[in-house]
């Protein structure tokens, strides 16, 4: 049988999704069709501050999906689409374009919020409980594009996710098969509620030691505890977690520095690509999650993080004066 490409496969999935919706999903009375269910997932376009520190990795123009979560036009998405944006717009499935402003961004969860300048006249998606989601549960992944962008999936695993950019999500949701337009996509439960926001495409949805393509979603349960702060201040109240500006990977039981952010605390402390992070304050670290938890346990942003480093085969202690990641971003024109 001839294999389809990503676009044609996704189109073919529409019919499958409609059947899946009938068989697997109990859709509430307020959303009785597939069209109704996906109407609140919109296209997002953002235009980034040219001086932003995220431009080098993410570009000056970004595009993905957003999810309307209240009738006034509050739109939830994945934060890397909107961080350091000076302008944004959403486009509905009917083609209506609406300017939007950035409401808030949270580096720790990865969530971002926009608000349209006028109500989009779309039904918001209600929140479900991602904590109730179990492995092998059915779900729908919906990106912008209406019914043509719906893919039925199964929950492949629930586990911690650690990213090389000083990022950790407890209870991340991994799904399979992969959706090709994952950024900001909605993960919808069998009762028609939002349970996750699309963040990444991964090669190990079933587990770290198994080749299994899929997507990673940030659980919706992480949003309500921080929603008030994001709406009121654009960010989480308080000093936040310590951030160093390291990108590292676990290689054969060692944490190898792959990149040091320009101007970051790590660079100022003399760390460089190729260094090995052996521990924190004398305690060995072999995984990213161990490194992050030891760093964050020292205190809030501003604390000095004593790293045990092997540089050019020589062990040394490096004291890094941490900062809040948000304080290094060009956010003033957006929040």
C-alpha positions in Angstrom: 0.0 0.0 0.0 1.4 3.4 -0.9 2.3 5.6 2.0 0.7 9.1 2.3 2.5 12.3 3.1 1.8 14.2 6.3 -0.9 16.5 4.7 -2.8 13.7 2.9 -2.6 11.5 5.9 -4.1 14.3 8.0 -6.9 14.8 5.5 -7.7 11.1 5.5 -7.9 11.2 9.3 -10.9 13.5 9.1 -13.2 10.6 8.3 -11.5 8.5 10.9 -12.0 11.3 13.4 -15.7 11.6 12.7 -16.1 7.9 13.4 -13.9 8.1 16.5 -16.0 10.9 17.8 -19.2 8.9 17.4 -17.8 5.7 18.9 -15.3 6.9 21.5 -16.6 10.3 22.6 -19.6 11.4 24.6 -19.8 15.0 23.4 -21.8 17.5 25.5 -25.1 18.9 24.3 -23.5 22.3 23.7 -21.1 20.7 21.1 -22.9 18.1 19.1 -20.9 18.0 15.9 -17.2 17.8 15.0 -17.5 21.4 13.6 -18.8 22.7 16.9 -16.1 20.9 18.8 -13.1 22.3 16.8 -14.5 25.8 16.1 -12.7 27.3 19.2 -9.2 26.2 17.9 -7.8 29.1 15.9 -4.7 30.0 14.0 -2.2 32.3 15.7 0.4 34.5 13.9 2.9 36.5 16.0 5.5 39.1 15.1 8.4 39.2 17.5 10.5 42.1 18.9 13.6 42.1 16.6 15.8 42.6 19.6 14.3 39.6 21.4 16.6 37.0 22.8 14.4 34.2 21.5 14.7 35.3 17.8 17.8 33.3 17.2 16.2 30.0 18.0 12.5 30.7 17.2 12.5 33.4 14.5 10.7 36.7 14.2 7.4 35.4 12.8 5.7 32.4 14.4 2.6 30.5 13.6 0.6 27.8 15.3 -2.7 27.1 17.1 -4.6 28.7 19.9 -7.6 27.7 21.9 -10.4 30.1 22.8 -11.1 29.6 26.5 -13.6 32.3 27.3 -16.2 34.3 25.3 -14.3 37.6 25.7 -11.5 36.3 23.5 -9.0 34.9 25.9 -6.8 32.4 23.8 -4.5 29.8 25.3 -1.5 28.6 23.4 2.0 27.3 23.9 4.2 30.1 25.1 7.1 29.9 22.6 4.7 31.1 19.9 4.0 34.4 21.7 7.0 35.2 23.9 8.6 38.6 23.0 5.8 39.3 20.5 5.0 43.0 19.8 2.0 42.1 17.6 -0.3 39.2 17.1 -3.5 38.1 15.4 -5.8 35.1 15.3 -7.6 33.7 12.3 -10.8 31.8 12.8 -11.7 28.7 10.8 -14.0 30.9 8.7 -11.1 33.2 7.8 -11.9 36.1 10.1 -8.7 37.8 11.3 -8.7 39.6 14.7 -5.8 41.5 16.2 -4.7 40.3 19.6 -2.5 41.4 22.5 -0.3 39.2 24.6 -1.7 38.8 28.1 1.0 36.6 29.8 3.7 34.0 29.5 4.9 31.4 32.0 8.3 29.9 31.4 7.9 27.2 34.0 4.8 25.5 32.4 5.2 26.8 28.9 1.8 28.3 28.6 1.0 31.6 26.9 -2.2 33.7 26.8 -3.5 36.2 24.2 -6.7 38.2 24.1 -8.4 39.4 20.9 -9.2 43.1 20.8 -12.9 42.2 20.1 -14.9 39.1 21.0 -14.3 36.3 18.4 -17.9 35.0 18.8 -16.7 31.5 19.2 -17.7 28.9 21.8 -14.9 28.5 24.3 -13.5 25.0 25.1 -14.2 24.0 28.7 -11.4 22.6 30.8 -11.3 18.9 31.7 -9.1 17.2 34.3 -5.8 16.0 32.8 -5.1 14.1 36.1 -7.8 11.7 35.2 -6.2 10.8 31.8 -4.7 7.3 31.7 -2.5 5.5 29.3 -4.3 4.1 26.2 -7.2 6.5 26.7 -8.6 7.9 23.4 -8.4 11.6 22.6 -8.5 14.1 19.7 -5.7 16.4 18.7 -7.1 19.5 17.0 -5.0 22.2 15.3 -6.2 25.2 13.4 -8.0 24.3 10.1 -11.3 22.9 11.3 -12.3 19.3 10.8 -9.4 18.9 8.3 -7.0 19.2 11.2 -8.4 16.6 13.6 -6.5 13.5 14.4 -7.7 10.7 16.8 -4.9 9.5 19.1 -4.3 7.4 22.1 -2.4 8.4 25.2 0.9 6.6 24.9 2.3 7.5 28.3 2.2 9.9 31.2 5.5 10.9 32.7 7.9 13.6 33.5 9.3 15.6 30.6 12.7 17.4 30.8 13.9 19.8 28.1 17.4 20.9 27.6 16.4 24.6 28.0 16.0 24.3 31.9 12.4 23.1 31.6 10.6 20.3 33.4 6.9 19.3 33.2 5.5 16.8 35.7 2.9 14.4 34.3 3.4 15.4 30.7 1.0 13.8 28.2 2.5 11.8 25.3 0.2 10.8 22.5 0.4 8.7 19.3 0.3 8.9 16.3 2.0 12.3 15.9 0.0 15.4 14.6 2.2 17.4 12.2 0.8 20.8 13.4 1.4 20.3 17.1 2.3 23.8 18.3 -0.5 25.1 20.5 -2.9 22.3 19.3 -5.7 21.3 21.6 -5.8 17.8 23.2 -9.5 17.0 23.7 -10.8 14.3 26.0 -13.6 11.8 25.2 -16.1 14.1 26.9 -15.2 17.0 24.7 -13.0 19.0 27.1 -9.6 20.5 26.9 -6.9 18.5 28.7 -3.6 19.6 27.2 -1.8 22.1 24.9 0.6 20.9 22.2 4.2 21.6 22.8 6.5 19.2 20.8 6.9 16.3 18.4 8.9 13.5 20.0 10.4 10.2 19.0 9.7 8.3 22.3 6.0 8.7 23.0 5.9 5.3 24.6 9.0 5.7 26.7 12.6 6.8 26.6 14.0 3.5 25.4 11.5 2.9 22.6 11.3 4.5 19.1 7.7 5.7 19.0 6.8 9.0 17.3 4.2 11.2 18.9 3.5 14.5 20.5 4.0 16.0 24.0 1.2 18.0 25.6 1.4 20.3 28.6 -1.4 19.2 31.0 -4.2 21.7 31.4 -4.3 21.1 35.2 -1.1 23.3 35.4 -3.0 26.4 34.2 -5.6 27.2 36.9 -3.1 27.7 39.7 -1.3 30.4 37.7 -4.2 31.9 35.7 -4.8 34.7 38.2 -1.2 35.9 38.1 -1.0 35.7 34.3 -4.2 37.8 33.9 -3.2 40.4 36.5 0.6 40.7 35.9 1.5 38.8 32.7 3.7 36.5 34.7 3.9 34.5 37.9 4.2 36.5 41.1 7.4 36.3 43.0 11.1 35.8 42.1 10.6 32.6 40.1 13.0 29.8 39.7 16.7 30.3 39.2 17.8 30.3 35.6 21.4 29.9 34.3 21.1 29.9 30.5 22.5 26.4 29.9 21.3 23.9 27.3 22.6 20.5 28.3 22.0 16.9 27.3 22.5 13.6 29.1 25.1 11.6 27.2 26.3 8.2 28.6 25.5 9.2 32.1 27.1 12.7 31.9 25.5 16.1 31.4 27.2 17.7 28.4 26.7 21.4 27.8 25.6 21.9 24.2 25.0 25.7 24.3 25.3 28.6 26.6 22.9 31.5 26.0 24.7 34.8 25.1 24.8 37.2 28.0 23.4 34.6 30.4 24.6 33.9 34.0 26.2 30.7 32.7 28.2 32.6 30.1 29.2 35.3 32.6 30.5 32.6 34.9 32.7 31.2 32.2 30.8 28.1 31.2 31.1 27.0 27.6 30.0 24.4 25.1 31.6 21.0 25.8 31.8 21.4 29.6 30.4 18.6 31.7 28.1 19.3 34.6 29.1 16.8 37.2 27.1 18.0 40.2 25.6 20.8 42.2 27.4 21.8 45.4 29.1 18.4 45.7 26.0 16.3 44.9 26.4 14.3 41.7 23.9 14.8 38.8 23.5 12.4 35.9 20.2 13.5 34.5 18.6 16.8 33.6 15.8 16.4 36.1 18.4 15.8 38.9 20.2 19.0 37.8 17.1 21.1 37.7 15.7 19.9 41.0 19.0 20.5 42.8 19.3 24.0 41.3 15.7 24.9 42.2 16.0 23.5 45.7 18.6 26.1 46.5 16.1 28.9 46.4 14.5 31.5 44.1 16.0 33.4 41.2 19.0 35.3 42.4 20.5 32.5 44.4 24.1 31.5 43.6 24.2 28.0 42.1 27.5 26.2 42.8 28.2 23.8 39.9 30.8 21.1 39.8 32.1 21.3 36.3 34.6 19.3 34.3 36.2 21.6 31.7 39.0 20.4 29.4 39.3 17.3 31.6 39.9 19.5 34.7 37.3 19.5 37.5 36.5 22.9 39.0 33.8 24.7 41.0 31.8 27.4 39.2 29.5 29.7 41.1 26.7 31.0 38.8 24.6 33.9 40.0 21.1 32.9 38.7 18.3 35.2 37.4 14.7 34.9 36.5 14.4 33.9 32.9 11.6 36.4 32.3 13.9 39.3 33.2 16.1 38.5 30.2 13.3 38.6 27.7 11.9 41.6 25.8 8.5 41.6 27.4 7.8 45.2 28.1 6.0 45.9 24.9 3.7 42.9 25.1 2.4 42.7 28.7 
